Amino acid sequence: MALINIKNPAERVSFREAVVRGLGSAQGLFFFESIQPLPNVYELLQADSLERNTAILGHLVGDEISADRLKAMIASAFDFPVPCVPVSGRIDALELFHGPSLAFKDFGARFMARCLAGFREAEGANTPMTILTATSGDTGAAVAHAYHGQPGIRAVILYPRGKISPLQEKLFCALGDNVTTFAVDSDFDRCQQLVKQAFDDPGLRDDLGLNSANSINIARLIAQTCYYFEAVAQKVRGLSEKESGALLHSLVFCVPSGNFGNVTAGLLARALGLSYKRVIAATNRNDTVPRFLASGNWDPRPTMATVTNAMDISQPNNFPRVQELGERLGLDLARILSACSISDEETREALRALYVDGYLADPHSALAWKALAGRLEPDERGMFLCTAHPAKFLEVIQDALEIEVPLPPALEAVKD
Ligand SMILES: *Cc1c(COP(=O)(O)O)cnc(C)c1O
């Protein structure tokens, strides 16, 4: 489907161009000009994951990548499980953290890396390519792992010094080779600004072959629509079309949100015909969007540090796409989307409550559970997205629960 720069709709680009450039002129985001729903959502939900994901991404990408090639890219990018785990009677946890960097960002980063590598290969790969990205922690790890060792591609990652956990930092700063990392004496928003500034410099952009692997890249975003379908598929397997529809219409997703890429992907899935009931975007005290939805005023405040530091963002850079989905693409956002802000104290309480119920969540996922559990209506079913493995945020968990969290192999390998 055709893509436009949402700041300048006359700028129409191919999927390849949108992925390679990352951002359009005037730092505008690329997004779909229109969205045709998938014709056969029920059949897709009954199909296996690889068939389904190939159909979804093929529908979005169009004929720029052949179906066989796309299928191979998806098979190698999404080669880890996505379990949907019952947590209480009406609430499930969708665990998105079983990839190499233990956070959901592996989905987007790995798919995008395969898109870029494929486009480079097709073009002879003689030009330099530098992935320049800002991270509040998990993006850096996912991007570093996705590009580490890729011939001809450099990855450069900026992050706010002292504002990400030590283990988190080691997960991407200890790779070396073609991955270079910089600690910036400021917050994430500043890192993001530096990246945008670099992209606004045409000389720099061309000389280095700059590409941002941030969640602003359309390749990352579309990859994330797949797990919304996967979540539903696991719930409706074997059900009739009618039963499947009834379950879908009662389903509420809750997404721990920072830059709002994950929520955008969920809304994109909705626009593609996955007609779940509604989605709650849960933020920490950096509550620009909840305040905006309540008042209509866009009024970002200075970014605050919280126990959910991957969401310490006060100027969410994907939000213009959410607005596009409402304004240009016809989603009834007033009905489908709500947002709320959860305090650190509530997040700690949520960690404890979940743990008592037998589920160990990371703080971001616990925050989403809290928002969902408090807002689920009696006739609804809920699913909260678990965006990181609990061991990535050891300090917060050990502090709130007074337990030792065993390290998974990926973290054990870098801890010293
Ligand atoms: C990036 C991240 C988020 C926020 O996702 P967005 O798409 O930026 O809203 C939430 N939780 C974790 C663990 C993350 O790494």
The ligand as an SDF file (V2000), in Angstrom:
LIG
                    3D

 15 15  0  0  0  0  0  0  0  0999 V2000
   10.0170    0.3970   24.2620 C   0  0  0  0  0  0  0  0  0  0  0  0
    9.3310   -0.1900   25.4170 C   0  0  0  0  0  0  0  0  0  0  0  0
    8.0250    0.1730   25.7530 C   0  0  0  0  0  0  0  0  0  0  0  0
    7.2770    1.2510   25.0280 C   0  0  0  0  0  0  0  0  0  0  0  0
    6.9320    0.9130   23.7310 O   0  0  0  0  0  0  0  0  0  0  0  0
    6.5180    2.0460   22.6780 P   0  0  0  0  0  0  0  0  0  0  0  0
    6.2900    1.3410   21.4160 O   0  0  0  0  0  0  0  0  0  0  0  0
    7.6750    2.9900   22.6230 O   0  0  0  0  0  0  0  0  0  0  0  0
    5.2990    2.7050   23.2430 O   0  0  0  0  0  0  0  0  0  0  0  0
    7.4040   -0.4980   26.7860 C   0  0  0  0  0  0  0  0  0  0  0  0
    8.0460   -1.4480   27.5000 N   0  0  0  0  0  0  0  0  0  0  0  0
    9.2990   -1.8020   27.2250 C   0  0  0  0  0  0  0  0  0  0  0  0
    9.9530   -2.8330   28.0770 C   0  0  0  0  0  0  0  0  0  0  0  0
    9.9840   -1.1880   26.1790 C   0  0  0  0  0  0  0  0  0  0  0  0
   11.2440   -1.5520   25.9080 O   0  0  0  0  0  0  0  0  0  0  0  0
  1  2  1  0
  2  3  1  0
  2 14  2  0
  3  4  1  0
  3 10  2  0
  4  5  1  0
  5  6  1  0
  6  7  2  0
  6  8  1  0
  6  9  1  0
 10 11  1  0
 11 12  2  0
 12 13  1  0
 12 14  1  0
 14 15  1  0
M  END
$$$$
